[in-house]
Amino acid sequence: MTWHQADKNGCAAMLADGDLLYLAGNKGLAIFDITNPRAATRIANIDTGAIGMHSGGALVLNDDLLYVAGGKGLTVWDVKDRRKPLKTGTIDAGVLGLFGSVAAVKNGCILYLAGDKGLAAFSLDDPQKPSRIGDAIDTGALGFQGGAALCLDDEKTIMYVAGGKGLSVLDLQDPARPTRIGDVIDTGALALQGGAALSILPSIDGDVASKLYVGGGKGLAVFDISDKRSPVTVGSVYDTGCFSLSGSGAMALDRVEGTNVLMCAGGKGFGVFHVAGEPKRRGDILQT
């Protein structure tokens, strides 16, 4: 499970790998032993050289390599020893700004990076040295001040991009050259300066995923993606009580006791929501 949150004032990116948790922020990368989740123990604190004091950040694990992206670029880490990452390279991504948001997702042998300068695809044919493919892509969704989020559909033929300017749908028929489909969608949930987060309800028993959740400074929007190329709004924007207009945002979907739940974190706190139908909060908002 990966959580990501970022905005122009700072970031936090989280990635769980077995009994370890990687947490990246503007002061570096920390590694925690979470064998006992109630008593996590920090075992390392590393200067990544990638994340600036005011930039976003993102983490992607690729077998025994960890990619750390931030306003200063993309760094590659050897994590054969998961507890002792060793930096093996730094790459100028070209789309990441010192004050902008960052998002990343891996699709086979392609790594996608999104920042305030656009979206870029990188070949992982040599995973130690990701190489840029083509020019930066203007998704229409990403802005200088807003958040950034990427997610892929089940079949990895469509990519959704969220940012301060809205939601875009990209065709991945040629994974190396994403192509935008249609106009940018005004979700009603994303704010120009707020965070951005995306989650797709996972497939169950072979059913195709049909719901896309978009979180931002104005709340939570739900889209029907039965036609994944044309998201359709379901209901009104829901006030989670978690997101704030200028703070970061993060979301993750999980199944708890056979029920789909959506976890949301933002400038106002952390909340858990049933998403079988209309989102319904379980319990109070926790101040983190």
Protein Blocks (a to p, Z undefined) as FASTA:
>chain_A
ZZddddfkbccddddehjaccdddfkbccdddfkbmmlcccfbdcdehlacfkbccdddd
ehjaccdddfkbccdddfkbmmlccdfbdcdehlacfkbccddddehjaccdddfkbccd
ddfkbmmlccdehjdddehlacfklccdddddfkopaccdddfkbccdddfkbmmlccde
hjdddehlacfklccdddddddeehiacfbdcdddfkbccdddfkbmmlccdehjdddeh
lacfkbccddddddeehiacdddddfkbccdddfkbccddehjdddZZ
